[in-house]
Amino acid sequence: MRILIIIVTFNGMRWLPRCLDAAVNQTVSADILVVDNQSTDGTQAYIKDAFPDIHLVESKINLGFGKANNLGMAYGLKNGYDYFFLLNQDAYLEPDTIETLIKVQQLNPDFGILSPVQYDGTGTDMDHKFKVLFKSSKNCRLHPAALLPPGKPVKLFTAKFVMAAFWLMSRACVERVGQFDEIFSHYGEDNDYLNRVWFHRFKVGIVGNCNGFHDRENRALSVEKQLNVSFASYLAALTNPNMQLATAYWKTFRVIERRFRKAVLRKDFSQSSLIFKKLTALYSQTPSIIKTRKRNKLVQSS
């Protein structure tokens, strides 16, 4: 069994010592590949000096999250790895996190992606966004028929969506579903990928009593960045192969229309103008969206 931990870095020295130390000291043997997106804070030199056994890919441009992870997955597929573990640079693992996830996945191979419970950086509470999703019965439900390993008590939940800060991906899943779609420049890649996982008849799960820690508190997003995140999720809704294209457009338009109307009623003409521009840009991508939907319905490799 070969495991590849893939970490995308960009000016991550604030978190990297703890992140990499936890990755190196897992209870299962794993290789680590870091794709650095042209950091300027000494990240590359630090990895070479402190972790010489890590395979470091130094990109000459900032590829973003999806394209950089694709380099890691392509490397893993070519070199015969059985599992891929995507780990954020600002995220930390318990020593047995990956081992626990793999044990659960081996007993439940229909789960293509598994995540631990995601706590905040202090470990005192769940990550805020994760908690909202985990507590929502529309997104997350206990899977009573799951087979669970003896020893450490865990529960397995199915989830429509879980953030890609900690993803254990089986090779079978990556071979069938493919990699992140490059129609997404930044944000939305994980939404789109999980839609495709479900379409190709794999499940997505969260393993209880198996923990990861995501240190992303107190990072304020500008209004424009919040809109970028929202419109990336709208693009993912349009590329969703589980939904008819006309239905996806109708539902997406209704959501954007309500957001636009609220901005106008608040007399926030700057935001309403920005929403209109982003809406125009989104719908100009229709030819690419149609091609993406066709491509993502295909089994990527055998």
PELINRA-V104253 format. One record per residue. N is the residue number from 1. SS is DSSP state (H for helix, E for strand, C for the rest). PSI is psi in whole degrees, -180 to 180 (NA if undefined). D_FIRST is the distance of its C-alpha to the first C-alpha in Angstrom with 1 decimal. Layout:
BEGIN
n=N ss=SS psi=PSI d_first=D_FIRST
n=N ss=SS psi=PSI d_first=D_FIRST
END
This chain:
BEGIN
n=1 ss=C psi=121 d_first=0.0
n=2 ss=C psi=131 d_first=3.8
n=3 ss=E psi=133 d_first=6.6
n=4 ss=E psi=118 d_first=10.2
n=5 ss=E psi=125 d_first=13.2
n=6 ss=E psi=123 d_first=16.3
n=7 ss=E psi=126 d_first=19.7
n=8 ss=E psi=128 d_first=23.0
n=9 ss=E psi=147 d_first=25.9
n=10 ss=C psi=107 d_first=29.6
n=11 ss=C psi=55 d_first=32.0
n=12 ss=C psi=20 d_first=29.7
n=13 ss=H psi=-22 d_first=30.9
n=14 ss=H psi=-31 d_first=32.1
n=15 ss=H psi=-22 d_first=28.6
n=16 ss=H psi=-43 d_first=26.2
n=17 ss=H psi=-45 d_first=26.6
n=18 ss=H psi=-41 d_first=25.5
n=19 ss=H psi=-51 d_first=22.9
n=20 ss=H psi=-36 d_first=21.1
n=21 ss=H psi=-42 d_first=21.7
n=22 ss=H psi=-37 d_first=20.0
n=23 ss=H psi=-41 d_first=17.0
n=24 ss=H psi=-34 d_first=16.7
n=25 ss=C psi=37 d_first=17.2
n=26 ss=C psi=155 d_first=14.5
n=27 ss=C psi=-7 d_first=13.5
n=28 ss=C psi=149 d_first=9.8
n=29 ss=C psi=130 d_first=9.0
n=30 ss=C psi=143 d_first=9.3
n=31 ss=E psi=154 d_first=11.4
n=32 ss=E psi=131 d_first=14.6
n=33 ss=E psi=126 d_first=16.7
n=34 ss=E psi=128 d_first=20.3
n=35 ss=E psi=113 d_first=22.7
n=36 ss=E psi=128 d_first=26.2
n=37 ss=C psi=57 d_first=29.0
n=38 ss=C psi=51 d_first=31.8
n=39 ss=C psi=153 d_first=32.2
n=40 ss=C psi=12 d_first=35.5
n=41 ss=C psi=16 d_first=35.0
n=42 ss=C psi=8 d_first=33.3
n=43 ss=H psi=-49 d_first=29.7
n=44 ss=H psi=-46 d_first=28.7
n=45 ss=H psi=-38 d_first=30.5
n=46 ss=H psi=-46 d_first=29.1
n=47 ss=H psi=-45 d_first=25.4
n=48 ss=H psi=-38 d_first=26.3
n=49 ss=H psi=-47 d_first=28.2
n=50 ss=H psi=-27 d_first=26.3
n=51 ss=C psi=68 d_first=22.6
n=52 ss=C psi=-19 d_first=22.8
n=53 ss=C psi=-11 d_first=19.0
n=54 ss=C psi=135 d_first=18.6
n=55 ss=E psi=113 d_first=18.7
n=56 ss=E psi=125 d_first=21.9
n=57 ss=E psi=119 d_first=23.4
n=58 ss=E psi=101 d_first=27.1
n=59 ss=C psi=142 d_first=28.6
n=60 ss=C psi=-9 d_first=32.3
n=61 ss=C psi=164 d_first=32.9
n=62 ss=C psi=106 d_first=31.8
n=63 ss=C psi=-15 d_first=29.5
n=64 ss=H psi=-180 d_first=29.2
n=65 ss=H psi=-52 d_first=26.2
n=66 ss=H psi=-53 d_first=25.2
n=67 ss=H psi=-37 d_first=25.7
n=68 ss=H psi=-43 d_first=24.0
n=69 ss=H psi=-32 d_first=20.8
n=70 ss=H psi=-37 d_first=21.0
n=71 ss=H psi=-42 d_first=20.8
n=72 ss=H psi=-43 d_first=17.5
n=73 ss=H psi=-39 d_first=16.1
n=74 ss=H psi=-42 d_first=17.6
n=75 ss=H psi=-43 d_first=16.1
n=76 ss=H psi=-41 d_first=12.5
n=77 ss=H psi=-43 d_first=13.4
n=78 ss=H psi=-33 d_first=15.0
n=79 ss=C psi=16 d_first=12.3
n=80 ss=C psi=29 d_first=9.5
n=81 ss=C psi=146 d_first=7.5
n=82 ss=C psi=-28 d_first=6.0
n=83 ss=E psi=146 d_first=7.9
n=84 ss=E psi=133 d_first=11.2
n=85 ss=E psi=109 d_first=13.3
n=86 ss=E psi=126 d_first=16.9
n=87 ss=E psi=127 d_first=19.0
n=88 ss=E psi=152 d_first=22.8
n=89 ss=C psi=-21 d_first=24.4
n=90 ss=C psi=29 d_first=26.7
n=91 ss=E psi=149 d_first=24.1
n=92 ss=E psi=152 d_first=22.7
n=93 ss=E psi=152 d_first=20.0
n=94 ss=C psi=159 d_first=20.2
n=95 ss=C psi=-33 d_first=17.9
n=96 ss=C psi=16 d_first=15.9
n=97 ss=H psi=-53 d_first=16.2
n=98 ss=H psi=-39 d_first=12.6
n=99 ss=H psi=-44 d_first=11.4
n=100 ss=H psi=-44 d_first=14.2
n=101 ss=H psi=-42 d_first=13.6
n=102 ss=H psi=-41 d_first=10.1
n=103 ss=H psi=-43 d_first=11.7
n=104 ss=H psi=-42 d_first=14.5
n=105 ss=H psi=-38 d_first=12.8
n=106 ss=H psi=-32 d_first=11.0
n=107 ss=H psi=-19 d_first=14.6
n=108 ss=C psi=70 d_first=16.2
n=109 ss=C psi=-9 d_first=14.5
n=110 ss=C psi=-9 d_first=17.9
n=111 ss=E psi=111 d_first=17.3
n=112 ss=E psi=-29 d_first=16.2
n=113 ss=E psi=133 d_first=16.8
n=114 ss=E psi=145 d_first=17.0
n=115 ss=E psi=149 d_first=19.0
n=116 ss=E psi=172 d_first=20.1
n=117 ss=E psi=133 d_first=23.9
n=118 ss=E psi=112 d_first=25.3
n=119 ss=E psi=167 d_first=28.0
n=120 ss=E psi=180 d_first=30.4
n=121 ss=C psi=-24 d_first=30.3
n=122 ss=C psi=-19 d_first=32.3
n=123 ss=C psi=7 d_first=30.2
n=124 ss=C psi=-19 d_first=33.5
n=125 ss=C psi=161 d_first=33.1
n=126 ss=E psi=148 d_first=30.9
n=127 ss=C psi=135 d_first=30.9
n=128 ss=H psi=-49 d_first=34.0
n=129 ss=H psi=-38 d_first=32.7
n=130 ss=H psi=-41 d_first=29.7
n=131 ss=H psi=-42 d_first=32.1
n=132 ss=H psi=-44 d_first=34.3
n=133 ss=H psi=-40 d_first=31.5
n=134 ss=H psi=-34 d_first=30.1
n=135 ss=C psi=-8 d_first=33.6
n=136 ss=C psi=121 d_first=34.5
n=137 ss=C psi=-19 d_first=34.5
n=138 ss=C psi=-24 d_first=34.6
n=139 ss=C psi=-37 d_first=31.3
n=140 ss=E psi=131 d_first=29.3
n=141 ss=E psi=144 d_first=29.5
n=142 ss=E psi=137 d_first=28.0
n=143 ss=C psi=93 d_first=26.0
n=144 ss=C psi=-20 d_first=27.4
n=145 ss=C psi=5 d_first=25.5
n=146 ss=C psi=146 d_first=22.1
n=147 ss=C psi=127 d_first=20.0
n=148 ss=C psi=143 d_first=19.2
n=149 ss=C psi=152 d_first=17.3
n=150 ss=C psi=166 d_first=19.9
n=151 ss=C psi=-113 d_first=20.9
n=152 ss=C psi=120 d_first=21.1
n=153 ss=C psi=123 d_first=23.3
n=154 ss=C psi=162 d_first=22.2
n=155 ss=C psi=151 d_first=23.6
n=156 ss=E psi=127 d_first=22.2
n=157 ss=E psi=142 d_first=24.5
n=158 ss=E psi=147 d_first=24.7
n=159 ss=E psi=133 d_first=26.0
n=160 ss=C psi=-37 d_first=27.6
n=161 ss=C psi=142 d_first=26.9
n=162 ss=C psi=137 d_first=25.1
n=163 ss=C psi=149 d_first=25.3
n=164 ss=C psi=26 d_first=22.5
n=165 ss=C psi=-30 d_first=22.6
n=166 ss=E psi=93 d_first=19.3
n=167 ss=E psi=119 d_first=17.3
n=168 ss=E psi=122 d_first=13.7
n=169 ss=E psi=129 d_first=13.4
n=170 ss=E psi=152 d_first=11.2
n=171 ss=H psi=-40 d_first=10.9
n=172 ss=H psi=-39 d_first=13.4
n=173 ss=H psi=-48 d_first=15.7
n=174 ss=H psi=-38 d_first=15.9
n=175 ss=H psi=-38 d_first=16.5
n=176 ss=H psi=-43 d_first=19.2
n=177 ss=H psi=-32 d_first=20.8
n=178 ss=C psi=-160 d_first=20.6
n=179 ss=C psi=-175 d_first=21.1
n=180 ss=C psi=142 d_first=23.8
n=181 ss=C psi=133 d_first=27.3
n=182 ss=C psi=7 d_first=29.5
n=183 ss=C psi=-19 d_first=32.6
n=184 ss=C psi=115 d_first=31.7
n=185 ss=C psi=-37 d_first=32.8
n=186 ss=C psi=131 d_first=32.1
n=187 ss=C psi=151 d_first=31.4
n=188 ss=C psi=-15 d_first=30.8
n=189 ss=H psi=-40 d_first=27.5
n=190 ss=H psi=-38 d_first=25.6
n=191 ss=H psi=-50 d_first=28.3
n=192 ss=H psi=-44 d_first=28.2
n=193 ss=H psi=-42 d_first=24.4
n=194 ss=H psi=-34 d_first=24.4
n=195 ss=H psi=-41 d_first=27.3
n=196 ss=H psi=-35 d_first=25.5
n=197 ss=H psi=-48 d_first=22.4
n=198 ss=H psi=-39 d_first=25.0
n=199 ss=H psi=-38 d_first=26.8
n=200 ss=C psi=20 d_first=23.9
n=201 ss=C psi=29 d_first=23.5
n=202 ss=C psi=161 d_first=20.6
n=203 ss=E psi=160 d_first=21.3
n=204 ss=E psi=135 d_first=21.2
n=205 ss=E psi=163 d_first=21.0
n=206 ss=E psi=131 d_first=21.7
n=207 ss=E psi=118 d_first=20.4
n=208 ss=E psi=155 d_first=23.3
n=209 ss=E psi=30 d_first=23.4
n=210 ss=E psi=117 d_first=20.4
n=211 ss=E psi=147 d_first=22.1
n=212 ss=E psi=161 d_first=22.2
n=213 ss=E psi=122 d_first=25.4
n=214 ss=E psi=110 d_first=26.9
n=215 ss=C psi=77 d_first=29.8
n=216 ss=C psi=27 d_first=32.0
n=217 ss=C psi=157 d_first=35.2
n=218 ss=C psi=37 d_first=38.7
n=219 ss=C psi=100 d_first=37.9
n=220 ss=C psi=138 d_first=40.8
n=221 ss=C psi=136 d_first=40.5
n=222 ss=C psi=163 d_first=43.5
n=223 ss=H psi=-41 d_first=45.1
n=224 ss=H psi=-40 d_first=44.0
n=225 ss=H psi=-39 d_first=40.4
n=226 ss=H psi=-41 d_first=40.4
n=227 ss=H psi=-37 d_first=41.8
n=228 ss=H psi=-43 d_first=39.1
n=229 ss=H psi=-45 d_first=36.4
n=230 ss=H psi=-46 d_first=38.5
n=231 ss=H psi=-26 d_first=39.1
n=232 ss=H psi=-38 d_first=35.4
n=233 ss=H psi=-33 d_first=34.8
n=234 ss=H psi=-40 d_first=37.7
n=235 ss=H psi=-40 d_first=36.2
n=236 ss=H psi=-34 d_first=33.0
n=237 ss=H psi=-37 d_first=35.2
n=238 ss=H psi=-29 d_first=36.9
n=239 ss=C psi=0 d_first=33.7
n=240 ss=C psi=112 d_first=32.4
n=241 ss=C psi=-9 d_first=31.9
n=242 ss=C psi=-4 d_first=32.4
n=243 ss=C psi=142 d_first=36.0
n=244 ss=C psi=143 d_first=38.9
n=245 ss=H psi=-43 d_first=39.9
n=246 ss=H psi=-41 d_first=43.5
n=247 ss=H psi=-42 d_first=42.4
n=248 ss=H psi=-43 d_first=40.0
n=249 ss=H psi=-42 d_first=42.8
n=250 ss=H psi=-48 d_first=45.3
n=251 ss=H psi=-40 d_first=43.2
n=252 ss=H psi=-43 d_first=42.3
n=253 ss=H psi=-40 d_first=45.9
n=254 ss=H psi=-41 d_first=47.1
n=255 ss=H psi=-46 d_first=44.9
n=256 ss=H psi=-38 d_first=45.9
n=257 ss=H psi=-42 d_first=49.6
n=258 ss=H psi=-40 d_first=49.6
n=259 ss=H psi=-41 d_first=48.2
n=260 ss=H psi=-45 d_first=50.8
n=261 ss=H psi=-40 d_first=53.6
n=262 ss=H psi=-40 d_first=52.8
n=263 ss=H psi=-40 d_first=52.9
n=264 ss=H psi=-44 d_first=56.2
n=265 ss=H psi=-31 d_first=57.7
n=266 ss=C psi=-3 d_first=56.8
n=267 ss=C psi=32 d_first=58.5
n=268 ss=C psi=78 d_first=55.4
n=269 ss=H psi=-23 d_first=56.2
n=270 ss=H psi=-46 d_first=53.8
n=271 ss=H psi=-39 d_first=50.8
n=272 ss=H psi=-37 d_first=52.2
n=273 ss=H psi=-41 d_first=52.7
n=274 ss=H psi=-41 d_first=49.2
n=275 ss=H psi=-44 d_first=47.9
n=276 ss=H psi=-41 d_first=50.1
n=277 ss=H psi=-42 d_first=48.8
n=278 ss=H psi=-35 d_first=45.2
n=279 ss=H psi=-45 d_first=46.0
n=280 ss=H psi=-43 d_first=47.7
n=281 ss=H psi=-38 d_first=44.8
n=282 ss=H psi=-48 d_first=42.4
n=283 ss=H psi=-19 d_first=44.4
n=284 ss=C psi=-14 d_first=44.9
n=285 ss=C psi=7 d_first=41.2
n=286 ss=H psi=-47 d_first=41.8
n=287 ss=H psi=-41 d_first=41.3
n=288 ss=H psi=-36 d_first=37.9
n=289 ss=H psi=-44 d_first=37.0
n=290 ss=H psi=-43 d_first=37.9
n=291 ss=H psi=-41 d_first=35.8
n=292 ss=H psi=-44 d_first=32.8
n=293 ss=H psi=-42 d_first=33.2
n=294 ss=H psi=-45 d_first=33.3
n=295 ss=H psi=-41 d_first=30.3
n=296 ss=H psi=-11 d_first=28.1
n=297 ss=C psi=-11 d_first=29.0
n=298 ss=C psi=147 d_first=27.4
n=299 ss=C psi=127 d_first=23.9
n=300 ss=C psi=-38 d_first=22.7
n=301 ss=C psi=169 d_first=20.6
n=302 ss=C psi=NA d_first=19.3
END
